[in-house]
Amino acid sequence: MFGQMQDVPLLVSSLIDYAEKFHGEREIVSRTVEGPIHRYTYADAGKRSRQLAKALLALGVKEGDRVGTLAWNTYRHFEAWYGITGMGAVTHTLNPRLFADQLAYIIDHAENRFILLDAMFTGMLEGILDRIPTVEGFIIMTERANMPATTLPNVLCYEDLIAGHDGEYQWPVLDEKAAAAMCYTSGTTGNPKGVLYTNRSCVLHALSAALPDVMGAGSNTTIMAVVPMFHANGWGIPHFAPMTGAKMVLPGKEMDGASIYQLLTEEKVTLTAAVPTVWLMLLAYLQENNLDLPHLERVVIGGSAAPRSMIETFETKYATSVNHIWGMTEINPIGSLGSPKAVMRGMDYQSQLDLKMKQGRAMWGVDLKITDDEGNKLPWDGKAAGHLMVRGPWTVSEYYRGEGGQILDEEGYFDTGDVANIDQYGYVQLTDRAKDVIKSGGEWISSIDLENTAVGHPEIAEAAVIGVVHPKWDERPLLVCVRAKGSAVTKQDVLDYMTGKVAKWWMPDDVVFVDELPHTATGKLLKTRLREDFKDYKLPTV
Amino acid sequence: MFGQMQDVPLLVSSLIDYAEKFHGEREIVSRTVEGPIHRYTYADAGKRSRQLAKALLALGVKEGDRVGTLAWNTYRHFEAWYGITGMGAVTHTLNPRLFADQLAYIIDHAENRFILLDAMFTGMLEGILDRIPTVEGFIIMTERANMPATTLPNVLCYEDLIAGHDGEYQWPVLDEKAAAAMCYTSGTTGNPKGVLYTNRSCVLHALSAALPDVMGAGSNTTIMAVVPMFHANGWGIPHFAPMTGAKMVLPGKEMDGASIYQLLTEEKVTLTAAVPTVWLMLLAYLQENNLDLPHLERVVIGGSAAPRSMIETFETKYATSVNHIWGMTEINPIGSLGSPKAVMRGMDYQSQLDLKMKQGRAMWGVDLKITDDEGNKLPWDGKAAGHLMVRGPWTVSEYYRGEGGQILDEEGYFDTGDVANIDQYGYVQLTDRAKDVIKSGGEWISSIDLENTAVGHPEIAEAAVIGVVHPKWDERPLLVCVRAKGSAVTKQDVLDYMTGKVAKWWMPDDVVFVDELPHTATGKLLKTRLREDFKDYKLPTV
């Protein structure tokens, strides 16, 4: 027997419609790529999104077509998300930090018909123009006066384009499973793979992400989306901000301490989110200039782990609470957030920090399990580490064009590629990437734990640990280090330093010094290359 | 083009599954109908819900079957919601305050196969047994020792029943549009009509209801669901509490000030919700005993309007913020909540109170319009009053068995039957029921405004205003009053009192005194009866 409630599809366009109607006066403040601060309201954004939608329709864009964006976080990029997705096309966010080869591959693989871009990225596309034949035109997101000189063909000026259309337009009633947006993973192996979000997954994710224990966004929130919109669906901020009437602050391309501080203070930002690097720069700036953060209530940190000292500094010196967030492109992207539970009340601060160092607990809509190599479920005791598996209404079912084949297990879980433990309260602690874990005598050694310990040595600038073949133990850890500038630290110094800080059987069998370690375009350690370089390495313990 | 995210249906069973897995330690505290306080956890509740589901399956209950509950808010009623809905049947909440005739009609109309009830309600069902032939058995929600003597046939003891089944059970993967629960409207005209919630509507409603600007529930919230679970889906609390890991306090049948105060204090309740009557009793109790409310952060009040003095007392004397909520059985049930917007910051307190007296603003998922009699949209200026129309994924599409026919307009909006204005910020102010508004010379006069003004007179105990036929103005208001005990207040006294408090042309054309006013079983003024009684009344102004 079916219920008798209205069959209203969950559409991304409903988010901007809601904001325009119920929070029309609320502001969106952007630092433009040209420099000046721009401010307008959700009512303005709604109207201009519809103007863009009509312009795209006039250009011949159809439902399901992929339209790329190559842009920093500004109001025009926000309008583009709604204009493109709202009219039924697919917003394909492109990461300008990728290598040219990857960018060309992604644009071509997704068959983008148009690309909306910030003026500064024309050169990047000129360089790969012959490899992106599906692109029919380039829409530069600026006004006529700021249009750049470029050899790109079929260039349009965004402001001129939308000025030709009024805002009289009703978003189409799409199937809620229609593709809304796409984002490619920045894999460390093989070609990037596309994840195709549905309208439904974006709306459900936004609802759950805005809950009090997750991002906690309401109409009194002022959220600065420092995390780029081209990075994993912008952590959902451009979706849940209009859904809840939160004021949105978009920092453009300036991520330095002074620029971020200016917006935090002048716009009275209460909540913000980004990777640790941004916060290192901000904290240094605050320290140097003896400033504080009177409005900022909470910082959400993801992408990689925040150092304990960073969390402690924000919380004790600036009275700004910090939570780790965990997510990935494949899950729209938020999976867990480290807000405290009632059972943590009354804990001493260092114990709370221990928990804050974990990656948090899942909100409704994210189901987790950890398994061993055979797929058996492991206990949630905060110790047993296994493959972190996720399923739910905003978890990927397959990659674009089916690449990678069947990616779910028989229970419907997707393998995150992470190794984690989960404690009795559901807090997840990532211990390694599955492909980086060192399997020694049937037990797992976390390469990340060893790296973190090694870089604690003041003369180690960077460290990577990989497994190297060992006849008795299968694999044993090899520590590859970059010395700090001017240092002559030795293998024995490092091993002495690590002794007692990690389990004895986890200690690296050898230490090698190199001038630099290989990285991906987005700054991740490229361990595949390192494993290739050291595949014939003979450990002294063999 | 379809997106490629997992096709996971939105099921009510996922809420208890989530709570059990991620908030298994969090408590549910109940005052049992037998008296003692009972406490256990979401882990316990999850297991016992599955035991009940298996027991119902063993009794032959099938997907789509209606299973009634006639019970106060306790942990067993909570388990019943999940056990029944989770296994695919339909939880049909029955209101014990209904007249026997209505209860018999509703049970029969919905064809309930079983009824789960508190022991105290056996007599109520014995009296209508011959009129509810579809009911195959009665499950008394207590343990063997407390089983009542009853002439009901096929009586089962809840605890014995579930003790026969273990918790090893996987909720079925239902269609998300499968009926989850049903609730009949307590209409003031005609037979009650059934509203059949879908699993999807319950889950979406729960997500939006838990948002910071709506009920604002998280794992640090302790929410007392004073509003009965048999009343309009219990305002969604039994759904969003497990979804967010909120501790839940269930007060059983005791609504007096002392009982409510005890739970608020001992369980450190932070959030609660009920109709104004309950809060009048609590405030009187606090006043008499010189007590305060150290833990309670917010009271949400709906069902009918809270007096301004009640809101002010809670906020200024007890530092507990108050918000009006508006909803109805037909919308699952929350439509709007009066949490403040950023633009209200810095307003003086009396201006904030003016806004708090309104019914609040819609959250995402609730779309509103106000229209005139011809269906034309009216402006949102806080003045123009029109028919309040609502649509969205948790708004009814039709009543059970199609009764009432087509109930949506051509844009898909459902007519709430309320008359309201909406201001520029989206705050809704109900001014009347559409059928009670007095249409005088083409303009609308709010019967509620006149009644509120009249009862402001210290010697008026209760007042009702109805429209009476007038040859020149079509209708003019007639004020029907009940004098306070011992009062001899006159028509002229009342009119003098009202003069200057309402627009001159709104002033009643006559005042009539009666000994009592007619009410429905749930305490609403029965104006249909009053209109019938006064249908030939001759106004002195004719």
Interface residues (C-beta under 8 A of the other chain):
Chain A: M1 F2 G3 Q4 M5 Q6 D7 V8 L10 S14 L15 D17 Y18 K21 F22 H23 E25 R26 E63 G64 V90 D175 K177 A178 A179 A180 V195 L196 Y197 T198 N199 R200 S201 L204 L207 S208 A210 L211 P212 D213 G216 A217 G218 S219 N220 T221 M243 T244 G245 K247 N332 S339 P340 K341 A342 V343 R345 R361 A362 W364 D367 R391 G392 P393 W394 T395 V396 S397 E398 Y399 Y400 L408 G412 F414 Q424 Y425 G426
Chain B: M1 F2 G3 Q4 M5 Q6 D7 V8 L10 S14 L15 D17 Y18 K21 F22 H23 E25 R26 E63 G64 V90 D175 K177 A178 A179 A180 V195 L196 Y197 T198 N199 R200 S201 L204 L207 S208 A210 L211 P212 D213 G216 A217 G218 S219 N220 T221 M243 T244 G245 K247 N332 S339 P340 K341 A342 V343 R345 R361 A362 W364 D367 R391 G392 P393 W394 T395 V396 S397 E398 Y399 Y400 L408 G412 F414 Q424 Y425 G426
